[in-house]
Amino acid sequence: ISHSTFESGEVLPALTRGSRQRVTFAFDNILPSGDYGLVLAVEIVNGQDRRYLDFVENALVFRVTSARASLAVVLPPVAIEVEPAMECTDV
């Protein structure tokens, strides 16, 4: 699962040396039970080119637990509808 301020069209203000900025992402947990790591990257995107300024692998390691068993890689919200089907006469 990946997301960035670039993908959502956010443009962060420029920083001066020594200044700080906090960027917060909030999302529904759609991960099944397991161990995961969060990767942080600071980059400049110019068209198709990406220039990484910083990259922190496993900045946070966490575990998702659930009593519900799942074989899925992610568990996105899904709307399910059940309705009567036309009777099939071909067998």
SEMI-848888 format. One line per field, with one value per residue: x, y, z of N, C-alpha, C, CB in turn. Coordinates in nm, 3 decimals. Glycine has a CB too. Layout:
N
nX <- X|...
nY <- Y|...
nZ <- Z|...
caX <- X|...
caY <- Y|...
caZ <- Z|...
cX <- X|...
cY <- Y|...
cZ <- Z|...
cbX <- X|...
cbY <- Y|...
cbZ <- Z|...
END
This chain:
91
nX <- 0.086|0.059|0.106|0.121|0.196|0.226|0.072|-0.183|-0.200|-0.104|0.091|0.370|0.489|0.796|1.094|1.315|1.661|1.700|1.437|1.118|0.860|0.546|0.381|0.082|-0.079|-0.389|-0.580|-0.801|-0.743|-0.670|-0.535|-0.471|-0.421|-0.085|0.271|0.419|0.599|0.673|0.763|0.938|0.973|1.137|1.107|1.171|0.959|0.955|0.787|0.825|1.047|1.209|1.365|1.524|1.550|1.566|1.532|1.377|1.372|1.155|1.075|0.884|0.780|0.516|0.238|-0.053|-0.345|-0.614|-0.919|-1.045|-0.998|-0.807|-0.735|-0.659|-0.453|-0.491|-0.769|-0.998|-1.278|-1.579|-1.872|-2.140|-2.390|-2.679|-2.899|-3.199|-3.145|-3.199|-3.391|-3.225|-3.252|-3.103|-2.916
nY <- -0.115|0.215|0.565|0.915|1.267|1.378|1.213|1.278|1.536|1.734|2.012|2.078|2.338|2.515|2.447|2.601|2.587|2.394|2.425|2.275|2.039|1.887|1.616|1.452|1.146|0.987|0.695|0.419|0.107|-0.148|-0.378|-0.726|-0.953|-0.956|-0.880|-0.565|-0.301|0.045|0.269|0.562|0.835|1.114|1.316|1.472|1.534|1.550|1.561|1.255|1.191|1.112|1.230|1.122|1.250|1.168|0.855|0.622|0.310|0.079|0.263|0.252|-0.037|-0.260|-0.454|-0.607|-0.727|-0.960|-1.125|-1.234|-1.448|-1.425|-1.450|-1.258|-0.998|-0.729|-0.567|-0.412|-0.180|-0.323|-0.331|-0.547|-0.695|-0.895|-1.050|-1.183|-1.404|-1.438|-1.719|-2.005|-2.183|-2.338|-2.628
nZ <- 0.000|-0.083|-0.058|-0.121|-0.074|-0.320|-0.488|-0.402|-0.476|-0.310|-0.226|-0.056|0.159|0.103|0.287|0.519|0.612|0.900|0.981|1.064|0.977|1.009|0.872|0.841|0.788|0.753|0.756|0.681|0.836|0.635|0.636|0.672|0.952|1.068|1.041|0.985|0.814|0.813|0.564|0.505|0.285|0.145|-0.124|-0.442|-0.702|-1.045|-1.318|-1.467|-1.328|-1.021|-0.734|-0.463|-0.142|0.118|0.285|0.480|0.585|0.746|0.945|1.130|1.287|1.302|1.431|1.313|1.447|1.454|1.517|1.311|1.044|0.741|0.394|0.228|0.081|0.126|0.287|0.155|0.179|0.073|-0.116|-0.120|-0.309|-0.325|-0.537|-0.686|-0.958|-1.311|-1.416|-1.525|-1.817|-1.981|-1.963
caX <- 0.000|0.145|0.041|0.211|0.136|0.227|-0.042|-0.307|-0.194|-0.062|0.221|0.417|0.568|0.941|1.153|1.447|1.752|1.670|1.294|1.053|0.723|0.484|0.279|0.008|-0.166|-0.488|-0.648|-0.855|-0.654|-0.724|-0.437|-0.504|-0.325|0.053|0.373|0.439|0.694|0.642|0.878|0.922|1.062|1.125|1.153|1.128|0.905|0.952|0.741|0.844|1.171|1.203|1.496|1.506|1.633|1.583|1.458|1.391|1.301|1.113|1.069|0.795|0.742|0.396|0.165|-0.198|-0.407|-0.757|-0.974|-1.098|-0.898|-0.816|-0.633|-0.636|-0.336|-0.554|-0.913|-1.065|-1.424|-1.645|-2.018|-2.187|-2.535|-2.729|-3.034|-3.240|-3.100|-3.296|-3.385|-3.148|-3.320|-3.001|-2.841
caY <- 0.000|0.331|0.693|1.028|1.398|1.399|1.142|1.346|1.673|1.828|2.075|2.121|2.461|2.500|2.457|2.663|2.504|2.386|2.430|2.144|2.031|1.758|1.575|1.341|1.070|0.907|0.605|0.298|-0.009|-0.254|-0.487|-0.842|-0.981|-0.977|-0.783|-0.468|-0.193|0.171|0.330|0.706|0.888|1.254|1.318|1.577|1.473|1.642|1.479|1.112|1.176|1.123|1.245|1.094|1.329|1.086|0.729|0.550|0.182|0.033|0.375|0.198|-0.176|-0.280|-0.579|-0.599|-0.849|-0.970|-1.259|-1.276|-1.504|-1.370|-1.490|-1.142|-0.914|-0.613|-0.586|-0.284|-0.183|-0.378|-0.340|-0.671|-0.702|-1.025|-1.034|-1.302|-1.410|-1.495|-1.863|-2.059|-2.300|-2.420|-2.710
caZ <- 0.000|-0.097|-0.081|-0.102|-0.096|-0.465|-0.547|-0.367|-0.527|-0.206|-0.245|0.074|0.151|0.108|0.421|0.531|0.690|1.042|1.012|1.069|0.928|1.039|0.775|0.900|0.700|0.825|0.663|0.741|0.832|0.550|0.639|0.753|1.059|1.023|1.080|0.877|0.836|0.748|0.495|0.481|0.181|0.108|-0.262|-0.533|-0.823|-1.158|-1.428|-1.438|-1.251|-0.876|-0.669|-0.321|-0.052|0.238|0.275|0.606|0.580|0.878|1.040|1.234|1.266|1.382|1.411|1.305|1.499|1.433|1.540|1.181|0.953|0.606|0.297|0.143|0.104|0.189|0.308|0.127|0.195|-0.045|-0.108|-0.183|-0.328|-0.370|-0.592|-0.762|-1.098|-1.404|-1.416|-1.638|-1.875|-2.049|-1.869
cX <- 0.091|0.060|0.141|0.135|0.131|0.104|-0.175|-0.305|-0.155|0.076|0.263|0.499|0.717|0.989|1.286|1.532|1.716|1.522|1.235|0.910|0.669|0.375|0.214|-0.082|-0.263|-0.562|-0.703|-0.752|-0.722|-0.629|-0.489|-0.397|-0.187|0.145|0.404|0.544|0.653|0.770|0.846|1.021|1.032|1.186|1.104|1.082|0.896|0.916|0.751|0.969|1.146|1.345|1.473|1.604|1.660|1.492|1.483|1.306|1.275|1.122|0.978|0.763|0.622|0.327|0.016|-0.253|-0.556|-0.800|-1.028|-0.987|-0.917|-0.704|-0.595|-0.507|-0.380|-0.703|-0.985|-1.214|-1.487|-1.795|-2.061|-2.338|-2.570|-2.872|-3.070|-3.189|-3.210|-3.279|-3.314|-3.218|-3.221|-2.923|-2.732
cY <- 0.121|0.456|0.804|1.158|1.429|1.336|1.210|1.493|1.778|1.884|2.131|2.249|2.431|2.518|2.530|2.572|2.511|2.392|2.289|2.154|1.893|1.734|1.451|1.278|0.990|0.822|0.487|0.186|-0.120|-0.373|-0.604|-0.862|-1.008|-0.869|-0.694|-0.367|-0.071|0.229|0.476|0.750|1.036|1.264|1.442|1.506|1.580|1.560|1.332|1.088|1.196|1.133|1.230|1.176|1.253|0.966|0.652|0.423|0.135|0.144|0.338|0.055|-0.202|-0.411|-0.548|-0.732|-0.844|-1.113|-1.318|-1.326|-1.445|-1.425|-1.373|-1.070|-0.784|-0.639|-0.453|-0.294|-0.231|-0.380|-0.464|-0.667|-0.841|-1.003|-1.159|-1.292|-1.467|-1.646|-1.912|-2.183|-2.389|-2.496|-2.785
cZ <- 0.000|-0.115|-0.054|-0.120|-0.245|-0.529|-0.515|-0.407|-0.424|-0.240|-0.110|0.060|0.163|0.252|0.413|0.619|0.838|1.077|1.005|1.019|0.963|0.934|0.832|0.795|0.788|0.723|0.741|0.732|0.752|0.543|0.720|0.861|1.001|1.076|0.960|0.914|0.756|0.689|0.470|0.374|0.161|-0.031|-0.334|-0.660|-0.930|-1.281|-1.390|-1.353|-1.103|-0.822|-0.519|-0.238|0.078|0.226|0.404|0.598|0.723|0.982|1.157|1.195|1.357|1.345|1.409|1.354|1.476|1.463|1.410|1.090|0.813|0.520|0.208|0.179|0.170|0.199|0.283|0.153|0.064|-0.020|-0.184|-0.191|-0.377|-0.416|-0.670|-0.906|-1.185|-1.404|-1.542|-1.690|-1.949|-1.944|-1.941
cbX <- -0.098|0.242|-0.085|0.331|0.213|0.355|-0.046|-0.333|-0.325|-0.059|0.216|0.500|0.525|1.013|1.172|1.438|1.898|1.741|1.220|1.055|0.714|0.425|0.341|-0.076|-0.085|-0.588|-0.552|-0.987|-0.620|-0.752|-0.304|-0.517|-0.371|0.060|0.502|0.308|0.836|0.576|0.911|0.944|1.045|1.197|1.106|1.243|0.765|1.090|0.822|0.855|1.276|1.128|1.562|1.523|1.566|1.553|1.500|1.348|1.381|1.199|1.019|0.664|0.861|0.299|0.200|-0.248|-0.375|-0.797|-1.086|-1.174|-0.908|-0.811|-0.683|-0.753|-0.261|-0.525|-0.942|-1.039|-1.479|-1.592|-2.087|-2.139|-2.584|-2.722|-3.043|-3.394|-2.971|-3.280|-3.526|-3.002|-3.432|-2.905|-2.932
cbY <- 0.000|0.314|0.709|1.022|1.507|1.339|0.999|1.334|1.709|1.758|2.188|2.011|2.558|2.602|2.317|2.809|2.548|2.495|2.525|2.087|2.058|1.756|1.549|1.388|0.976|0.999|0.556|0.257|-0.058|-0.200|-0.437|-0.969|-1.101|-0.983|-0.854|-0.398|-0.237|0.271|0.254|0.787|0.810|1.351|1.192|1.682|1.408|1.716|1.507|1.033|1.276|1.003|1.385|0.944|1.462|1.167|0.645|0.639|0.075|-0.086|0.505|0.285|-0.276|-0.163|-0.683|-0.566|-0.869|-0.929|-1.254|-1.160|-1.660|-1.216|-1.608|-1.045|-0.886|-0.481|-0.639|-0.240|-0.043|-0.521|-0.210|-0.797|-0.594|-1.134|-0.909|-1.317|-1.495|-1.437|-1.924|-2.091|-2.257|-2.331|-2.808
cbZ <- 0.122|-0.216|0.009|-0.200|-0.019|-0.528|-0.497|-0.218|-0.585|-0.067|-0.356|0.141|0.261|0.014|0.483|0.590|0.668|1.112|0.913|1.212|0.774|1.185|0.632|1.020|0.605|0.907|0.551|0.673|0.977|0.409|0.696|0.664|1.144|0.871|1.132|0.843|0.799|0.847|0.360|0.612|0.048|0.213|-0.336|-0.563|-0.796|-1.177|-1.556|-1.568|-1.300|-0.812|-0.704|-0.293|-0.021|0.368|0.148|0.728|0.500|0.922|0.971|1.250|1.296|1.363|1.522|1.159|1.649|1.289|1.647|1.114|0.948|0.610|0.211|0.155|-0.030|0.108|0.451|-0.018|0.235|-0.078|-0.165|-0.105|-0.429|-0.255|-0.683|-0.760|-1.112|-1.548|-1.405|-1.598|-1.971|-2.136|-1.797
END
